[in-house]
């Protein structure tokens, strides 16, 4: 809640690889395991981003995730 959005990724993925691929695409997030959550969660912070760029960030993250498969 608040300025963060927690998402559950339903596919098995390597947290480090996904973070690296996301950074290449200009998206930075917090792997859930660093916050003590179960495997498969990511946490996005959106409070400092312009609203019109959030959809672009989601697309870039999806591209990073899809690049792993």
C-alpha positions in Angstrom: 0.0 0.0 0.0 0.9 3.7 0.1 3.7 4.6 -2.3 4.6 0.9 -2.9 3.1 -1.8 -5.0 3.8 -5.4 -4.1 3.5 -7.9 -7.0 3.6 -11.7 -7.1 5.3 -13.2 -10.1 3.6 -16.5 -10.8 6.5 -17.9 -12.8 9.8 -19.2 -11.3 12.6 -16.7 -11.9 16.1 -15.8 -10.8 15.8 -12.6 -8.8 19.3 -11.3 -9.7 18.8 -11.9 -13.4 15.5 -10.2 -13.4 16.8 -7.2 -11.5 19.8 -7.0 -14.0 17.5 -7.2 -17.0 15.1 -4.6 -15.5 18.0 -2.2 -14.8 19.1 -2.5 -18.4 15.7 -1.3 -19.3 15.7 1.6 -16.9 13.5 0.0 -14.2 14.7 -0.5 -10.6 12.7 -2.3 -8.0 13.3 -4.1 -4.7 13.4 -7.9 -4.9 10.9 -9.2 -2.3 13.5 -11.4 -0.6 15.5 -8.4 0.5 12.4 -7.3 2.4 11.8 -10.7 4.0 8.9 -11.7 1.8 8.3 -15.1 0.2 10.0 -16.0 -3.0 8.4 -14.6 -6.1 7.5 -11.1 -4.9 8.8 -7.7 -6.1 8.1 -4.3 -4.7 7.8 -1.2 -6.9 7.9 2.4 -5.6 6.0 4.8 -7.7 5.7 8.0 -5.6 8.5 9.9 -7.3 7.6 9.0 -10.9 5.4 11.0 -13.2 2.1 9.2 -13.6 2.4 9.1 -17.4 5.6 7.1 -17.2 4.3 4.4 -14.9 2.8 2.4 -17.8 6.1 2.6 -19.7 7.8 1.2 -16.6 5.4 -1.7 -16.4 6.0 -2.5 -20.0 9.7 -2.4 -19.6 9.5 -4.7 -16.5 7.4 -7.1 -18.5 9.9 -7.1 -21.3 12.7 -7.9 -18.7 10.6 -10.7 -17.2 9.8 -12.1 -20.6 13.5 -12.0 -21.6 14.2 -14.7 -19.0 12.0 -17.3 -20.8 
